[in-house]
Amino acid sequence: MLIRLEIKDFAVISNIAFEPSYGLNVISGETGAGKSLIVDAISLILGAKASKNLIRTSSPSCFVEACFDIADLKDEELNGILTEADIEPDDGMLYISRTIYQNGKSLARINGRTVTLSVLKQIASFLVDIHGQHDTQKIFDEKSHVAFLDSFAGEEVTRLHSSYKAKLAEYKDVVTRIREISKSPDYLDKRKEYLEYVISEIDEAGFKDGDEEKLYEKRQKLLDAEKSAAGLSETSELLSGSEYSNPVRQILQASKTLSEVASKDKQYEGIAQTLQSLSLDLESVESDLNKILDDLDYDPEIKSGIEQKIGVLFDLKAKYGSTISEINAFRDSSKEELDSIDSNKDLLSDLRKKSKQIEKDLIDVASALSSARHKAATRLSSEIVRELSDLEMPNSIFEVSFTEHEKSRYFSSAGTEDIAFRFSANPGQEVRPLSAIVSGGEASRIMLAVKNILSRCDLTPTLIFDEIDTGVSGKASEAIARKLMSISTEHQVLCVTHTAQIAAAADCNFLLSKKIEGGNTITVCDVLDNESKTTEVSRLLSGSDKDSSIRLATDLIESFGK
């Protein structure tokens, strides 16, 4: 979860540190105080577009850094991305920062390592999910509905969809080959030439499973040996000196000279013996170093060869598969296709037969996917209706419609059906597309209902809601507050609000306010104690801190068990 967010010279923020807790964290403040700047700063951490307009007036740059505790986040995909980017969590922590400069350019770092925005976006997407007014619009976009449904449906639909996409790719490949052969007489010659090149290139590299790990292990050992060789060589050179200045020989000569003096005057005997012992030790060290250097297992040519092999593997992975296993599988399938071209005089006929079989298999997988989605849609509709009832929309109807594609575009990447959500807020009202009837307040509550349902299987540790209460008041605001409390039992929740009920339900409250300092306007962020929380809830209720309003605020806070 998010442990700390530090913001410097960002818009009207000079320097603040925001440290949310687990549970429900609520940010409030007067209009224009900069509440949403917290969300904007986190958006930068997630890889949002940087602009020099975000830099505080008279500052050369702005800086945002977030610290995330990922010690308990067990996500193999995230761990794989971190490993590939060579990023090591620091005692379970990830420190992500963005610096924006006056020229509009920005610099992103994770645990001190500079990363590209694409890597930043990949990693940050596992840590935070922001739901703001822009995101509410997703609920109106029917293209996003299948993703909502599949997220809810879970593992079975994910597996079937993956199988469907794999089979669809196979089908498209065969159809493309049929089309190419039909329209181009020399297609087969070109295809053979390509397949022969693929097989030759992969065979020449000769990689086997496990080779990648061995290569990186050998390279690391050689890098370590290279560092050792450099240090040992420098030490040996310092001891050996030059033809005219050899430290070891000079100390040896000094020892002999002092020994002659000591043979005539016993008072120098002790220091002579010490110098003699030192000269012998240095001779021994010099000899040992030279022997170690002679025996050291380091050869620059071997290291260069390893680097070349890693480069070859990198190129093969870019062309034929993300692992050695996939590369070799691509080679084998290419060989099968080449053999088929060489041995089959009527390849086009065979491809057409293969196309029909794959199409049949594709229809079977699509049918199983559709069936699983229909079952999930029934459950999703039921759960959303129940959630909306809790959110003061007791008579709502929510349905998931399925429309089979026309034959001309039957197979799409999502399946063979268009999926769309339909909604009615009141009895007797026709169930229609969300975009046709839903108000801002209704959209917020539908989105919150979906988020609450999906949060049970969502691994993203931190969820941010930017003014989720827009367009609602009264009982609906209280219902939203209780839903946010429910979500915060599974996730860290940050919520920007102007509603007293949500502020009252918070586990931790933050107040953003403006003040004039040195002739400049700055935003400050204060953590509220129980007394100041009550005062803030009172302000949100009535705009005052009169005793009557304070009593109402106290009762409201207690109604949430806070």
SULQUI-V866626 format. One record per backbone hydrogen bond with DSSP energy under -0.5 kcal/mol. CO is the residue of the C=O (numbers start at 1). NH is the residue of the N-H. If there is no record, write none. Layout:
CO NH
CO NH
//
This chain:
1 69
4 67
5 18
6 65
7 16
8 63
9 11
9 56
10 13
12 14
12 523
13 10
14 9
16 7
17 19
18 5
18 20
23 25
23 493
24 26
24 507
24 508
25 495
26 28
26 510
27 497
28 512
30 33
34 37
34 38
35 38
35 39
36 40
37 41
38 42
39 43
40 44
41 45
42 46
43 48
44 47
51 54
52 55
54 11
56 59
60 102
62 100
63 8
64 98
65 6
66 68
66 96
67 3
67 4
68 70
68 94
70 73
72 74
73 75
75 79
76 80
77 81
78 82
79 83
80 84
81 85
82 87
83 86
86 88
87 89
89 91
90 93
92 70
92 71
93 90
94 68
94 96
95 111
96 66
97 109
98 64
99 107
100 62
101 104
105 101
107 99
108 115
109 97
110 113
113 110
115 108
116 120
117 121
118 122
119 123
120 124
121 125
123 126
124 127
124 128
126 461
127 462
129 464
130 132
131 466
132 136
133 137
134 137
135 138
136 139
137 140
137 141
138 141
140 142
141 144
142 145
142 146
144 148
145 149
146 150
147 151
148 152
149 153
150 154
154 158
155 159
156 160
157 161
158 162
159 163
160 164
161 165
162 166
163 167
164 168
165 169
166 170
167 171
168 172
169 173
170 174
171 175
172 176
173 177
174 178
175 179
176 180
177 181
178 182
179 183
180 184
184 187
186 190
187 191
188 192
189 193
190 194
191 195
192 196
193 197
194 198
195 199
196 200
197 201
198 202
199 203
200 204
201 205
202 206
208 211
210 214
211 215
212 216
213 217
214 218
215 219
216 220
217 221
218 222
219 223
220 224
221 225
222 226
223 227
224 228
225 229
226 230
227 231
228 232
229 233
230 234
231 235
232 236
233 237
234 238
235 239
236 240
237 241
239 248
245 242
245 247
246 250
247 251
248 252
249 253
250 254
251 255
252 256
253 257
254 258
255 259
256 260
257 261
258 262
259 263
260 264
261 264
261 265
265 268
266 269
268 272
269 273
270 274
271 275
272 276
273 277
274 278
275 279
276 280
277 281
278 282
279 283
280 284
281 285
282 286
283 287
284 288
285 289
286 290
287 291
288 292
289 293
290 294
291 295
292 296
296 298
299 302
299 303
300 304
301 305
302 306
303 307
304 308
305 309
306 310
307 311
308 312
309 313
310 314
311 315
312 316
313 317
314 318
315 319
316 320
316 321
317 321
323 327
324 328
325 329
326 330
327 331
328 332
329 333
330 334
331 335
332 336
333 337
334 338
335 339
336 340
337 341
338 342
339 343
340 344
343 345
344 347
346 350
347 351
348 352
349 353
350 354
351 355
352 356
353 357
354 358
355 359
356 360
357 361
358 362
359 363
360 364
361 365
362 366
363 367
364 368
365 369
366 370
367 371
368 372
369 373
370 374
371 375
372 376
373 377
374 378
375 379
376 380
377 381
378 382
379 383
380 384
381 385
382 386
383 387
384 388
385 389
386 390
387 391
388 393
389 392
393 396
397 424
399 401
399 422
401 420
403 418
406 409
407 410
410 412
412 415
415 412
416 405
418 403
420 401
421 434
422 399
423 432
424 397
426 429
430 432
432 423
433 436
433 437
434 437
434 438
439 443
440 444
441 445
442 446
443 447
444 448
445 449
446 450
447 451
448 452
449 453
450 454
451 455
453 456
454 457
454 458
461 492
462 129
463 494
464 131
464 466
465 467
465 496
467 470
469 472
473 476
473 477
474 478
475 479
476 480
477 481
478 482
479 483
480 484
481 485
482 486
483 487
484 488
486 489
487 490
487 491
492 463
493 25
494 465
495 27
495 497
496 467
499 503
500 504
501 505
503 506
508 26
509 528
510 28
510 512
511 526
512 30
513 524
515 517
515 522
517 520
520 517
520 522
522 515
524 513
524 526
526 511
529 533
530 534
531 535
532 536
533 537
534 538
535 539
536 540
537 541
538 542
538 543
538 544
539 543
546 550
547 551
548 552
549 553
550 554
551 555
552 556
553 557
554 558
555 559
556 560
557 560
557 562
558 561
//
